[in-house]
Amino acid sequence: MPIIKSAIKRVKTTEKANAKNSSQLSKMRTAVKKFEKAKTAGADNVEQLFNEAVSAIDKAQSKGLIKANKAARDKSRMADRLAK
Protein backbone atom coordinates (compact mmCIF):
# COMPACT_ATOMS: atom_id res chain seq x y z
CA MET A 1 0.00 0.00 0.00
CA PRO A 2 1.42 3.41 -0.91
CA ILE A 3 2.31 5.99 1.69
CA ILE A 4 2.09 9.14 -0.42
CA LYS A 5 -1.35 10.75 -0.40
CA SER A 6 -1.62 11.17 -4.17
CA ALA A 7 -0.60 7.54 -4.70
CA ILE A 8 -3.28 6.40 -2.24
CA LYS A 9 -5.90 8.40 -4.18
CA ARG A 10 -4.61 6.93 -7.43
CA VAL A 11 -5.02 3.37 -6.10
CA LYS A 12 -8.64 4.11 -5.09
CA THR A 13 -9.40 5.66 -8.49
CA THR A 14 -7.78 2.75 -10.34
CA GLU A 15 -9.75 0.19 -8.34
CA LYS A 16 -13.02 2.00 -9.11
CA ALA A 17 -12.20 2.24 -12.81
CA ASN A 18 -11.13 -1.40 -12.92
CA ALA A 19 -14.43 -2.52 -11.37
CA LYS A 20 -16.43 -0.41 -13.82
CA ASN A 21 -14.44 -1.62 -16.84
CA SER A 22 -14.63 -5.27 -15.79
CA SER A 23 -18.38 -4.98 -15.36
CA GLN A 24 -18.81 -3.38 -18.79
CA LEU A 25 -16.68 -6.05 -20.49
CA SER A 26 -18.60 -8.78 -18.70
CA LYS A 27 -21.93 -7.33 -19.89
CA MET A 28 -20.62 -7.27 -23.45
CA ARG A 29 -19.43 -10.87 -23.33
CA THR A 30 -22.69 -12.01 -21.76
CA ALA A 31 -24.75 -10.27 -24.45
CA VAL A 32 -22.72 -11.92 -27.21
CA LYS A 33 -23.01 -15.35 -25.56
CA LYS A 34 -26.78 -14.94 -25.15
CA PHE A 35 -27.08 -14.15 -28.85
CA GLU A 36 -24.93 -17.16 -29.84
CA LYS A 37 -26.87 -19.49 -27.58
CA ALA A 38 -30.26 -18.25 -28.85
CA LYS A 39 -29.15 -18.55 -32.47
CA THR A 40 -27.97 -22.12 -31.91
CA ALA A 41 -31.21 -23.02 -30.15
CA GLY A 42 -33.32 -21.32 -32.82
CA ALA A 43 -35.07 -18.94 -30.43
CA ASP A 44 -37.63 -16.34 -31.54
CA ASN A 45 -35.94 -13.25 -30.07
CA VAL A 46 -32.62 -13.61 -31.93
CA GLU A 47 -33.03 -10.23 -33.65
CA GLN A 48 -33.49 -8.44 -30.32
CA LEU A 49 -30.51 -10.23 -28.75
CA PHE A 50 -28.42 -9.30 -31.78
CA ASN A 51 -29.29 -5.62 -31.32
CA GLU A 52 -28.47 -5.78 -27.59
CA ALA A 53 -25.12 -7.45 -28.30
CA VAL A 54 -24.21 -4.87 -30.95
CA SER A 55 -25.14 -2.10 -28.53
CA ALA A 56 -22.98 -3.64 -25.81
CA ILE A 57 -20.04 -3.97 -28.22
CA ASP A 58 -20.42 -0.35 -29.34
CA LYS A 59 -20.51 0.82 -25.73
CA ALA A 60 -17.37 -1.13 -24.84
CA GLN A 61 -15.60 0.25 -27.90
CA SER A 62 -16.61 3.84 -27.19
CA LYS A 63 -15.23 3.54 -23.66
CA GLY A 64 -11.94 2.19 -24.96
CA LEU A 65 -12.34 -1.29 -23.50
CA ILE A 66 -11.94 -2.96 -26.89
CA LYS A 67 -10.36 -1.67 -30.07
CA ALA A 68 -12.38 -0.49 -33.04
CA ASN A 69 -11.20 -3.40 -35.20
CA LYS A 70 -12.33 -5.98 -32.65
CA ALA A 71 -15.72 -4.31 -32.36
CA ALA A 72 -16.15 -4.30 -36.14
CA ARG A 73 -14.97 -7.90 -36.41
CA ASP A 74 -17.32 -9.13 -33.67
CA LYS A 75 -20.32 -7.28 -35.12
CA SER A 76 -19.55 -8.58 -38.60
CA ARG A 77 -19.34 -12.18 -37.39
CA MET A 78 -22.61 -11.85 -35.50
CA ALA A 79 -24.34 -10.29 -38.51
CA ASP A 80 -23.10 -13.17 -40.65
CA ARG A 81 -24.39 -15.65 -38.10
CA LEU A 82 -27.75 -13.88 -37.97
CA ALA A 83 -28.16 -14.05 -41.76
CA LYS A 84 -27.53 -17.81 -41.89
C-alpha positions as semicolon CSV with decimal commas, in nm:
position;residue;x (nm);y (nm);z (nm)
1;M;0,000;0,000;0,000
2;P;0,142;0,341;-0,091
3;I;0,231;0,599;0,169
4;I;0,209;0,914;-0,042
5;K;-0,135;1,075;-0,040
6;S;-0,162;1,117;-0,417
7;A;-0,060;0,754;-0,470
8;I;-0,328;0,640;-0,224
9;K;-0,590;0,840;-0,418
10;R;-0,461;0,693;-0,743
11;V;-0,502;0,337;-0,610
12;K;-0,864;0,411;-0,509
13;T;-0,940;0,566;-0,849
14;T;-0,778;0,275;-1,034
15;E;-0,975;0,019;-0,834
16;K;-1,302;0,200;-0,911
17;A;-1,220;0,224;-1,281
18;N;-1,113;-0,140;-1,292
19;A;-1,443;-0,252;-1,137
20;K;-1,643;-0,041;-1,382
21;N;-1,444;-0,162;-1,684
22;S;-1,463;-0,527;-1,579
23;S;-1,838;-0,498;-1,536
24;Q;-1,881;-0,338;-1,879
25;L;-1,668;-0,605;-2,049
26;S;-1,860;-0,878;-1,870
27;K;-2,193;-0,733;-1,989
28;M;-2,062;-0,727;-2,345
29;R;-1,943;-1,087;-2,333
30;T;-2,269;-1,201;-2,176
31;A;-2,475;-1,027;-2,445
32;V;-2,272;-1,192;-2,721
33;K;-2,301;-1,535;-2,556
34;K;-2,678;-1,494;-2,515
35;F;-2,708;-1,415;-2,885
36;E;-2,493;-1,716;-2,984
37;K;-2,687;-1,949;-2,758
38;A;-3,026;-1,825;-2,885
39;K;-2,915;-1,855;-3,247
40;T;-2,797;-2,212;-3,191
41;A;-3,121;-2,302;-3,015
42;G;-3,332;-2,132;-3,282
43;A;-3,507;-1,894;-3,043
44;D;-3,763;-1,634;-3,154
45;N;-3,594;-1,325;-3,007
46;V;-3,262;-1,361;-3,193
47;E;-3,303;-1,023;-3,365
48;Q;-3,349;-0,844;-3,032
49;L;-3,051;-1,023;-2,875
50;F;-2,842;-0,930;-3,178
51;N;-2,929;-0,562;-3,132
52;E;-2,847;-0,578;-2,759
53;A;-2,512;-0,745;-2,830
54;V;-2,421;-0,487;-3,095
55;S;-2,514;-0,210;-2,853
56;A;-2,298;-0,364;-2,581
57;I;-2,004;-0,397;-2,822
58;D;-2,042;-0,035;-2,934
59;K;-2,051;0,082;-2,573
60;A;-1,737;-0,113;-2,484
61;Q;-1,560;0,025;-2,790
62;S;-1,661;0,384;-2,719
63;K;-1,523;0,354;-2,366
64;G;-1,194;0,219;-2,496
65;L;-1,234;-0,129;-2,350
66;I;-1,194;-0,296;-2,689
67;K;-1,036;-0,167;-3,007
68;A;-1,238;-0,049;-3,304
69;N;-1,120;-0,340;-3,520
70;K;-1,233;-0,598;-3,265
71;A;-1,572;-0,431;-3,236
72;A;-1,615;-0,430;-3,614
73;R;-1,497;-0,790;-3,641
74;D;-1,732;-0,913;-3,367
75;K;-2,032;-0,728;-3,512
76;S;-1,955;-0,858;-3,860
77;R;-1,934;-1,218;-3,739
78;M;-2,261;-1,185;-3,550
79;A;-2,434;-1,029;-3,851
80;D;-2,310;-1,317;-4,065
81;R;-2,439;-1,565;-3,810
82;L;-2,775;-1,388;-3,797
83;A;-2,816;-1,405;-4,176
84;K;-2,753;-1,781;-4,189
